[in-house]
Amino acid sequence: MTSATKAPYAGHRFPPELISHTVWLYFRFPLSLRMVEEMLAFRGIEVS
């Protein structure tokens, strides 16, 4: 992964892969943020 790819996520507590996947889910499917949070929680990923 290049530094240009990491820069938008610098300082966040979650890994860039998780942030990217969550954003993809939110924009790809007609889901609310709560539904995305619940989907991730089902897979054992707790976000706030």
QUIMO-V704037 format. One record per backbone hydrogen bond with DSSP energy under -1.0 kcal/mol. CO is the residue of the C=O (numbers start at 1). NH is the residue of the N-H. Records with the same first field share a line. If there is no record, write none. Layout:
CO=NH  NH
//
This chain:
2=6
3=7
6=9
7=10
9=12
15=19
16=20
17=21
18=22
19=23
20=24
21=25
22=26
23=27
24=28
25=29
29=31
32=36
33=37
34=38
35=39
36=40
37=41
38=42
40=45
41=44
//
